[in-house]
Amino acid sequence: MIDDLRTTKKNPEDPNDPFPQAEEIVNASSDSEAGGNFLGMSAGQRFVIVILLFVLTCILGSFGLILTEKVVLPFF
């Protein structure tokens, strides 16, 4: 076991290593935060989703107001 210490230290990417290196833990946490991928989407994709939700909310809200006759369209 003691003879094998040098070889295990030279090979830090051992898949059987139960204790990952501290640098690997820091890199893994900073990669997920720095990437900005929320739900696997980029910033542009999230922006498009938000715009579509906003337009859908406006359309459904307008339809609800017309349906309940709180707002009357001028051409009816």
Phi and psi restraints in degrees (value plus and minus 20) as a CYANA .aco file:
   2 ILE   PHI     -90.3   -50.3
   2 ILE   PSI     -53.7   -13.7
   3 ASP   PHI     -84.6   -44.6
   3 ASP   PSI     -46.7    -6.7
   4 ASP   PHI    -107.7   -67.7
   4 ASP   PSI     -21.0    19.0
   5 LEU   PHI     -83.9   -43.9
   5 LEU   PSI     -61.7   -21.7
   6 ARG   PHI     -84.4   -44.4
   6 ARG   PSI     -60.8   -20.8
   7 THR   PHI     -90.8   -50.8
   7 THR   PSI     -54.2   -14.2
   8 THR   PHI     -91.5   -51.5
   8 THR   PSI     -51.7   -11.7
   9 LYS   PHI     -93.0   -53.0
   9 LYS   PSI     -51.5   -11.5
  10 LYS   PHI     -94.9   -54.9
  10 LYS   PSI     -44.5    -4.5
  11 ASN   PHI    -131.8   -91.8
  11 ASN   PSI      60.0   100.0
  12 PRO   PHI     -94.5   -54.5
  12 PRO   PSI     -34.0     6.0
  13 GLU   PHI    -114.6   -74.6
  13 GLU   PSI      13.7    53.7
  14 ASP   PHI     -92.5   -52.5
  14 ASP   PSI     100.5   140.5
  15 PRO   PHI     -87.3   -47.3
  15 PRO   PSI     -39.6     0.4
  16 ASN   PHI    -110.0   -70.0
  16 ASN   PSI     -15.0    25.0
  17 ASP   PHI     -94.8   -54.8
  17 ASP   PSI      95.9   135.9
  18 PRO   PHI     -94.3   -54.3
  18 PRO   PSI     -37.8     2.2
  19 PHE   PHI    -138.3   -98.3
  19 PHE   PSI      84.0   124.0
  20 PRO   PHI     -89.4   -49.4
  20 PRO   PSI     135.7   175.7
  21 GLN   PHI     -86.8   -46.8
  21 GLN   PSI     132.7   172.7
  22 ALA   PHI     -83.0   -43.0
  22 ALA   PSI     -55.5   -15.5
  23 GLU   PHI     -84.9   -44.9
  23 GLU   PSI     -55.2   -15.2
  24 GLU   PHI     -87.0   -47.0
  24 GLU   PSI     -57.3   -17.3
  25 ILE   PHI     -87.7   -47.7
  25 ILE   PSI     -64.0   -24.0
  26 VAL   PHI     -84.2   -44.2
  26 VAL   PSI     -63.3   -23.3
  27 ASN   PHI     -85.7   -45.7
  27 ASN   PSI     -57.5   -17.5
  28 ALA   PHI     -86.9   -46.9
  28 ALA   PSI     -60.3   -20.3
  29 SER   PHI     -93.6   -53.6
  29 SER   PSI     -56.9   -16.9
  30 SER   PHI     -95.1   -55.1
  30 SER   PSI     -48.1    -8.1
  31 ASP   PHI     -86.6   -46.6
  31 ASP   PSI     -60.7   -20.7
  32 SER   PHI     -90.8   -50.8
  32 SER   PSI     -53.2   -13.2
  33 GLU   PHI     -99.2   -59.2
  33 GLU   PSI     -58.8   -18.8
  34 ALA   PHI     -94.8   -54.8
  34 ALA   PSI     -47.3    -7.3
  35 GLY   PHI     -88.9   -48.9
  35 GLY   PSI     -51.9   -11.9
  36 GLY   PHI      50.0    90.0
  36 GLY   PSI       7.2    47.2
  37 ASN   PHI    -115.1   -75.1
  37 ASN   PSI      75.4   115.4
  38 PHE   PHI    -110.9   -70.9
  38 PHE   PSI     101.7   141.7
  39 LEU   PHI      39.5    79.5
  39 LEU   PSI       7.4    47.4
  40 GLY   PHI      55.9    95.9
  40 GLY   PSI      -2.9    37.1
  41 MET   PHI    -132.6   -92.6
  41 MET   PSI     129.2   169.2
  42 SER   PHI    -101.5   -61.5
  42 SER   PSI     155.9   195.9
  43 ALA   PHI     -84.0   -44.0
  43 ALA   PSI     -59.9   -19.9
  44 GLY   PHI     -84.5   -44.5
  44 GLY   PSI     -60.0   -20.0
  45 GLN   PHI     -87.6   -47.6
  45 GLN   PSI     -60.0   -20.0
  46 ARG   PHI     -84.5   -44.5
  46 ARG   PSI     -58.4   -18.4
  47 PHE   PHI     -82.3   -42.3
  47 PHE   PSI     -63.5   -23.5
  48 VAL   PHI     -83.7   -43.7
  48 VAL   PSI     -61.4   -21.4
  49 ILE   PHI     -82.4   -42.4
  49 ILE   PSI     -62.9   -22.9
  50 VAL   PHI     -85.1   -45.1
  50 VAL   PSI     -62.0   -22.0
  51 ILE   PHI     -83.6   -43.6
  51 ILE   PSI     -63.0   -23.0
  52 LEU   PHI     -83.5   -43.5
  52 LEU   PSI     -60.5   -20.5
  53 LEU   PHI     -84.7   -44.7
  53 LEU   PSI     -58.4   -18.4
  54 PHE   PHI     -84.5   -44.5
  54 PHE   PSI     -65.8   -25.8
  55 VAL   PHI     -84.5   -44.5
  55 VAL   PSI     -61.8   -21.8
  56 LEU   PHI     -82.4   -42.4
  56 LEU   PSI     -61.0   -21.0
  57 THR   PHI     -84.0   -44.0
  57 THR   PSI     -61.8   -21.8
  58 CYS   PHI     -84.0   -44.0
  58 CYS   PSI     -63.7   -23.7
  59 ILE   PHI     -86.3   -46.3
  59 ILE   PSI     -66.6   -26.6
  60 LEU   PHI     -86.7   -46.7
  60 LEU   PSI     -57.0   -17.0
  61 GLY   PHI     -85.1   -45.1
  61 GLY   PSI     -62.9   -22.9
  62 SER   PHI     -84.0   -44.0
  62 SER   PSI     -62.6   -22.6
  63 PHE   PHI     -82.3   -42.3
  63 PHE   PSI     -60.2   -20.2
  64 GLY   PHI     -84.7   -44.7
  64 GLY   PSI     -60.2   -20.2
  65 LEU   PHI     -85.9   -45.9
  65 LEU   PSI     -60.1   -20.1
  66 ILE   PHI     -88.0   -48.0
  66 ILE   PSI     -60.0   -20.0
  67 LEU   PHI     -85.0   -45.0
  67 LEU   PSI     -59.4   -19.4
  68 THR   PHI    -106.4   -66.4
  68 THR   PSI     -16.9    23.1
  69 GLU   PHI      40.6    80.6
  69 GLU   PSI      12.1    52.1
  70 LYS   PHI    -100.4   -60.4
  70 LYS   PSI     -45.6    -5.6
  71 VAL   PHI    -149.3  -109.3
  71 VAL   PSI     115.0   155.0
  72 VAL   PHI    -134.3   -94.3
  72 VAL   PSI     110.3   150.3
  73 LEU   PHI     -91.3   -51.3
  73 LEU   PSI     122.7   162.7
  74 PRO   PHI     -88.8   -48.8
  74 PRO   PSI     -41.3    -1.3
  75 PHE   PHI    -116.4   -76.4
  75 PHE   PSI      -8.2    31.8
